[in-house]
């Protein structure tokens, strides 16, 4: 696995700041950010995603909150189809 640094929270202090890397071979993003609080997780579970999909967060996953000013570091695919499941 080869990670490439994409960006860090602007004007960051020395540690604990949201950071984004991309895994070169797969294009997967690796994100360090703040854990979502219980209210955010509750709302996400209430809203859900696709019909019939569990809203539980498995032990091997986490819900994070990515600050809006970090979106500029996320690579954009050339295609409009990003391959994810969406309800739209």
Legacy VTK file of the C-alpha trace (Angstrom):
# vtk DataFile Version 3.0
C-alpha trace
ASCII
DATASET POLYDATA
POINTS 88 float
0.000 0.000 0.000
1.323 3.418 -0.979
-0.335 6.484 0.524
0.010 9.976 -0.908
-0.727 12.994 1.297
-3.526 15.209 -0.072
-4.169 17.814 2.594
-4.471 18.813 6.231
-6.760 21.174 8.131
-5.650 24.716 7.176
-3.572 26.563 9.775
-3.325 23.355 11.769
-1.796 23.163 15.216
0.884 20.541 15.846
-1.351 17.462 16.150
-4.894 16.095 16.060
-5.967 17.750 12.829
-8.122 16.307 10.015
-5.862 14.896 7.308
-6.537 13.141 3.976
-4.400 10.674 2.024
-5.126 8.651 -1.128
-4.068 5.026 -1.574
-2.281 5.132 -4.917
-3.194 1.670 -6.226
-6.930 1.728 -5.443
-7.788 5.429 -5.222
-9.282 4.832 -1.754
-9.243 7.814 0.578
-7.793 7.451 4.063
-9.207 10.116 6.363
-8.256 11.190 9.860
-10.923 13.438 11.317
-13.142 14.047 14.309
-15.458 11.287 15.481
-19.093 12.121 14.945
-20.909 12.809 18.201
-23.771 10.617 19.417
-26.426 13.048 18.155
-24.949 13.058 14.635
-24.821 9.256 14.605
-28.400 9.065 15.918
-29.627 11.392 13.158
-27.731 9.441 10.484
-29.308 6.207 11.747
-32.750 7.835 11.796
-32.422 9.050 8.201
-30.818 5.811 6.987
-29.409 5.243 3.526
-30.983 2.702 1.174
-34.158 0.755 1.993
-33.492 -2.402 3.960
-29.894 -1.509 4.847
-28.981 -1.681 8.530
-28.274 1.645 10.220
-26.008 0.014 12.814
-22.326 0.966 12.636
-20.265 -2.256 12.612
-17.269 -2.533 14.934
-14.878 -2.378 11.963
-16.352 0.979 10.794
-16.630 4.460 12.261
-18.620 7.605 11.546
-16.419 10.677 11.197
-17.208 14.335 10.650
-15.174 15.854 7.826
-15.062 19.659 7.990
-16.383 21.367 4.851
-13.086 23.166 4.235
-11.419 19.749 3.785
-13.572 18.901 0.738
-11.150 20.779 -1.535
-8.585 18.027 -0.935
-10.837 15.199 -2.170
-9.957 14.163 -5.719
-12.837 14.377 -8.199
-13.329 11.588 -10.724
-13.468 12.510 -14.377
-16.802 10.714 -14.643
-20.035 11.805 -12.965
-20.635 8.187 -11.891
-18.629 7.708 -8.700
-19.732 4.096 -8.220
-21.478 4.526 -4.863
-24.953 3.557 -3.813
-27.266 6.515 -3.463
-30.960 6.990 -3.141
-31.055 9.603 -5.893
LINES 1 89
88 0 1 2 3 4 5 6 7 8 9 10 11 12 13 14 15 16 17 18 19 20 21 22 23 24 25 26 27 28 29 30 31 32 33 34 35 36 37 38 39 40 41 42 43 44 45 46 47 48 49 50 51 52 53 54 55 56 57 58 59 60 61 62 63 64 65 66 67 68 69 70 71 72 73 74 75 76 77 78 79 80 81 82 83 84 85 86 87
